[in-house]
């Protein structure tokens, strides 16, 4: 039986929108939900990067186009985007730690949107995701990229777990998946 639910699909297909709609529905059913999602940052109609937004509303940069890495720090780059590892870890890691600590207090949902190339520069994040997936009483609702190019070790590890249900989001099914995702999450949580 699936304990965790992940969405996959091409960029821009609506995975994060589905995650946010699922969270709203869960919260209105009094399910404990915490976590984060990533959001595009646009300037003059052009995407210039991504922010991490926690479900409590805290926001910070995940990446920006052509940004300079802080002096003395290794540059983490995905295409034209430079990843702000410090900002990402300061926002995402406490949320994952809270999920582990409060899982003993009853069933809860932890949102991890997304587990992708940018996020995987953080070894601490990789460890925290593994611990959250193993935390009793915690259901992870997350997103992973579709396989493309060199496989991402943690993504493949997640895909191959027996306690994971993966939904592939397409333009054709994105508006009809919400109820199916909710049923899966509520069964597991």
N, C-alpha and C positions, 0 to 999 in steps of 0.2 A: 504494500500500500504506500502511496506517495505521502511523504511527510512534508516535502518542500515543493514549491511550485516555481518554475522558471519560464520566462518568455524569451523567445529568440526570433530573429527576423532581420531583414536588411535595415540599415540606418534610415531613420525618418518614416518608418512604417506605422508608428504609433505605440510602441512598447511602453514608453514612459507615460503616455496618456492613459493607457490601460492600467498601469500600476497605480496612478493617481486616482482613477475612478474606483478601483478595487479598494484602495485605502479609505476613500470617502464612505463607501458602502459598509466596510468593516467597522469603521468608527461609529457610524450611525447605528450599528448593531451592538455597540458597546464592547467590541473586541479591542484588546490592547494592541496598538500598532505603533512601532517606532522605526526609524531607519533614515535613509536618504535616497535622493534621486539626482540625476544630472540633468541640467537644462542648458540649451544653447544660449549663447550671449550674442546678440546681434547689434550692429552699429551701422546706420545708414543702409539697412536692408541686407547687409552682408554678415555672415557668421564670422565672429572674431575669436570664439573660444567657447568654453563650457564652464559652468559653475556647479558646485556641489550644493544642494539644498537639503537640509535636514527636515524631517516632518514637523519639527518644532519651529521651523522658520528661519534658522540660522543659515547664512549663505556665505560662500567664499569661492575664490577661483580654483578650478581644476586645471585649466589650461588656457593659453592665449596664443594667438598667431605671433610668431617671431619674437616672443618675449625673451628677455635675457635670463639665463639661469643665475641665481645668486652666486657671488664670488665664492670659490672654494667648494661649490656643490657640483656633483656630477649632473650633466645635462640629460634630462629625460625627455625625449622627443618622439612624437608620433606624427609623421608627415610634417606639416607646417606648424604643428602645435607643440609648444613647450609646456610640459606638465609641472605644476606647482605642487610638488610632493608634500611640502610642509603644510600648506593650507589644506590639502586633501586629507592628510592624516589627522590634523587637528579637528576636522569636522567629522570624518567617517569613523575613526577608531573609537571615540567615546560612545557613539551610538551602538556599535557592535559589542563593546564591553558591557553596556547597560543591558543589552538583550541577554547576554550570558548570565549576568548577575540576577536579573529579575525573572529568569525562566523558572526559578524555583517557586516563585510566587503564583504560578499558574500559567495557563497557555497564553502565548503571545505571538504576534507576527512581527518579524524583522524584515524590513524592506532594504534590499541591496540592489540599487539600479545605478551603476551597472558593474559587472565584473568583466572588464575589457582591458585592452592593451595599456591604456593610461593608468588605470587603477593598479594594474599588476606590476608596476615599477616598485611598489611598496611591499617589501617582504613582510612587514608587520601586518599589513592588510591581508595578505595571503593567509598568514597564521590565524588572524582573527576570523576570517571567513570560515576556515576549517573548524575552528572551535565553535562558532555559532551554529554551523550545520550539525554539530555533534551535541549541542546543548539540549538536554531534555526539556520538553515543554515549549520549545521555540520552533516555529515554522518560518522558514525563509521564503519570502516572495521576492524574486530577483529577476534580472535580465542578464543574458549572455549573448555574445555575438554569434552570428552564423559562422560555421567553419569556413575560413578563407585563408589561403596561404599557409604559413607555418602554424601548426596547432599551438594553442596556448595551454600549457600543462594543467593549470587549475580549472580552466573551462572544460577540458576533456575529462578531468577527474570528476567534475560535477555531473557532466553529461552521462557518465558511465555508472553513477551511483544508483543503487536499486531503490532508494527512497525519494527519487526525484521524478516529478511529472513535468515534461517540457512541452509547452505550447508554441507552435510556430505561428507568428503573427504575419498576416498578409493584408494587403489593401482590401481584399475580398472578404476576409473573415474578422477583421479588427472590430467591427461594430457588433458582432454577434458573440464574441468570446467572453465578454464580461461575466455573464451568468455561469458559464462553465468554469471559469477561473474561481469565482466566488464559491461555487459548490465544492470544488477541490480544496480550497483554502479552509473553508468552514468544517469540512470533514476531517482535515488534518489538524486543525487548531483546537 
